[in-house]
Amino acid sequence: MMVRQVKVSNFAEVQGIVSAAAKCYNEVGVHDMKGSIADAKSILGMMSLDYSHPVKIVCEDEHDLDRVVGALRQ
């Protein structure tokens, strides 16, 4: 299990995560600091999270995790 903590600042970054996660073979989860978990491939699930604090992106595959985290830097 690989985990990276990132700060999501706006809706465009949420959309970038969803778009990148949709291209991943493995499941990608996003955990907020309140304990809520969303499927990163689901825009509705992602919208339910609290982004006032950094979130954790969780994935089994390092390449997939790098793809999703990289979407925030573009």
C-alpha positions as CSV (number, residue, x, y, z in Angstrom):
1,M,0.0,0.0,0.0
2,M,1.5,3.3,-1.0
3,V,0.3,6.6,0.4
4,R,1.1,10.2,-0.5
5,Q,-0.2,13.3,1.3
6,V,-1.2,16.3,-1.0
7,K,-2.9,19.6,-0.7
8,V,-5.8,20.1,-3.1
9,S,-6.6,23.8,-3.6
10,N,-9.4,24.0,-6.2
11,F,-11.9,22.1,-8.2
12,A,-9.7,21.9,-11.2
13,E,-7.2,19.8,-9.2
14,V,-10.1,17.5,-8.1
15,Q,-11.0,17.0,-11.7
16,G,-7.3,16.3,-12.5
17,I,-7.2,13.6,-9.9
18,V,-10.4,12.0,-11.2
19,S,-9.1,12.1,-14.8
20,A,-5.7,10.6,-13.9
21,A,-7.3,7.9,-11.6
22,A,-9.7,6.9,-14.4
23,K,-6.6,5.9,-16.5
24,C,-5.2,3.7,-13.7
25,Y,-5.7,-0.1,-13.7
26,N,-5.6,-0.3,-9.9
27,E,-8.0,1.2,-7.4
28,V,-7.1,4.7,-6.1
29,G,-8.6,6.0,-2.9
30,V,-8.5,9.4,-1.3
31,H,-8.8,9.9,2.4
32,D,-9.5,13.2,4.1
33,M,-8.5,14.1,7.7
34,K,-12.0,13.5,9.0
35,G,-11.7,9.8,8.0
36,S,-13.9,9.9,4.9
37,I,-12.7,7.8,2.0
38,A,-13.6,8.3,-1.7
39,D,-12.9,6.4,-4.9
40,A,-10.6,8.7,-6.8
41,K,-12.4,7.6,-10.0
42,S,-15.7,9.1,-8.8
43,I,-16.3,12.8,-9.1
44,L,-19.2,12.6,-6.7
45,G,-17.2,10.7,-4.2
46,M,-14.4,13.2,-4.5
47,M,-16.7,16.1,-4.0
48,S,-17.8,14.7,-0.6
49,L,-14.3,15.1,0.9
50,D,-13.0,17.9,3.1
51,Y,-10.1,19.7,1.3
52,S,-9.4,22.3,4.0
53,H,-6.5,20.1,5.1
54,P,-4.2,17.8,3.0
55,V,-5.7,14.5,1.8
56,K,-4.0,11.1,1.4
57,I,-3.9,9.4,-1.9
58,V,-3.7,5.6,-1.5
59,C,-2.9,3.0,-4.2
60,E,-1.3,-0.4,-4.6
61,D,0.8,0.6,-7.6
62,E,3.6,3.2,-7.4
63,H,3.2,4.1,-11.1
64,D,-0.5,4.7,-10.8
65,L,0.1,6.8,-7.6
66,D,2.7,8.9,-9.4
67,R,0.3,9.5,-12.3
68,V,-2.5,10.8,-9.9
69,V,-0.1,12.9,-7.8
70,G,1.5,14.2,-11.0
71,A,-1.9,15.5,-12.2
72,L,-1.8,18.0,-9.4
73,R,1.4,19.6,-10.7
74,Q,0.1,20.3,-14.2
